[in-house]
């Protein structure tokens, strides 16, 4: 299973300028090419030393190991941030 895209990313308005919170949905594609969409919450927090901490929470269960999916979503968020595609 792989992460195809993140849809409907909506940025919450936190009071902290170094922390971005998002809600949206992750589009996942299984080995047999069927796609499912699951709601996610993402927290993107800039560290004082540089870099960022990314926390991802899937709001619904999936029938697949969770860690590879979370790792894929985190790397997608990093790529989107480098390209300036985060809301």
One Martini backbone bead per residue (centre of mass of N, CA, C, O) as a GRO file, in nm:
protein
   87
    1UNK     BB    1   0.099   0.035   0.021
    2UNK     BB    2   0.024   0.373  -0.089
    3UNK     BB    3   0.072   0.715  -0.120
    4UNK     BB    4  -0.071   0.943  -0.338
    5UNK     BB    5  -0.238   1.165  -0.157
    6UNK     BB    6  -0.345   1.487  -0.042
    7UNK     BB    7  -0.661   1.598   0.071
    8UNK     BB    8  -0.817   1.863   0.194
    9UNK     BB    9  -0.629   2.069   0.316
   10UNK     BB   10  -0.659   2.209   0.644
   11UNK     BB   11  -0.581   2.495   0.824
   12UNK     BB   12  -0.529   2.559   1.121
   13UNK     BB   13  -0.533   2.820   1.392
   14UNK     BB   14  -0.273   2.861   1.558
   15UNK     BB   15  -0.086   3.056   1.789
   16UNK     BB   16   0.167   2.927   1.670
   17UNK     BB   17   0.420   3.000   1.431
   18UNK     BB   18   0.578   2.695   1.449
   19UNK     BB   19   0.279   2.574   1.405
   20UNK     BB   20   0.113   2.325   1.206
   21UNK     BB   21  -0.231   2.245   1.135
   22UNK     BB   22  -0.397   1.954   0.991
   23UNK     BB   23  -0.662   1.857   0.774
   24UNK     BB   24  -0.770   1.547   0.604
   25UNK     BB   25  -0.679   1.328   0.327
   26UNK     BB   26  -0.576   1.000   0.242
   27UNK     BB   27  -0.456   0.843  -0.046
   28UNK     BB   28  -0.480   0.492  -0.095
   29UNK     BB   29  -0.287   0.224  -0.248
   30UNK     BB   30  -0.308  -0.085  -0.343
   31UNK     BB   31  -0.193  -0.359  -0.507
   32UNK     BB   32  -0.488  -0.375  -0.672
   33UNK     BB   33  -0.558  -0.054  -0.727
   34UNK     BB   34  -0.709   0.032  -0.483
   35UNK     BB   35  -0.889   0.307  -0.338
   36UNK     BB   36  -0.849   0.500  -0.038
   37UNK     BB   37  -1.000   0.719   0.214
   38UNK     BB   38  -0.837   0.888   0.491
   39UNK     BB   39  -0.837   1.047   0.777
   40UNK     BB   40  -0.628   1.330   0.890
   41UNK     BB   41  -0.367   1.440   1.117
   42UNK     BB   42  -0.140   1.727   1.118
   43UNK     BB   43   0.188   1.807   1.258
   44UNK     BB   44   0.396   2.103   1.205
   45UNK     BB   45   0.715   2.144   1.367
   46UNK     BB   46   0.943   2.375   1.443
   47UNK     BB   47   1.269   2.384   1.527
   48UNK     BB   48   1.524   2.562   1.678
   49UNK     BB   49   1.758   2.384   1.514
   50UNK     BB   50   1.592   2.290   1.295
   51UNK     BB   51   1.365   2.167   1.124
   52UNK     BB   52   1.117   1.894   1.173
   53UNK     BB   53   0.812   1.793   1.318
   54UNK     BB   54   0.607   1.503   1.241
   55UNK     BB   55   0.256   1.441   1.295
   56UNK     BB   56   0.052   1.145   1.250
   57UNK     BB   57  -0.314   1.084   1.224
   58UNK     BB   58  -0.527   0.827   1.199
   59UNK     BB   59  -0.892   0.816   1.218
   60UNK     BB   60  -0.875   0.533   1.077
   61UNK     BB   61  -0.873   0.218   1.006
   62UNK     BB   62  -0.640  -0.026   0.876
   63UNK     BB   63  -0.536  -0.314   0.663
   64UNK     BB   64  -0.235  -0.216   0.769
   65UNK     BB   65   0.057  -0.118   0.834
   66UNK     BB   66   0.123   0.188   0.986
   67UNK     BB   67   0.423   0.288   0.959
   68UNK     BB   68   0.456   0.312   0.645
   69UNK     BB   69   0.233   0.523   0.609
   70UNK     BB   70   0.342   0.745   0.797
   71UNK     BB   71   0.612   0.777   0.649
   72UNK     BB   72   0.490   0.863   0.374
   73UNK     BB   73   0.341   1.114   0.475
   74UNK     BB   74   0.588   1.264   0.586
   75UNK     BB   75   0.744   1.281   0.315
   76UNK     BB   76   0.521   1.435   0.165
   77UNK     BB   77   0.522   1.685   0.347
   78UNK     BB   78   0.816   1.764   0.295
   79UNK     BB   79   0.786   1.805  -0.012
   80UNK     BB   80   0.559   2.017   0.002
   81UNK     BB   81   0.722   2.226   0.165
   82UNK     BB   82   0.957   2.268  -0.039
   83UNK     BB   83   0.735   2.356  -0.272
   84UNK     BB   84   0.493   2.526  -0.133
   85UNK     BB   85   0.203   2.334  -0.090
   86UNK     BB   86   0.119   2.440   0.173
   87UNK     BB   87  -0.144   2.615   0.337
   0.00000   0.00000   0.00000
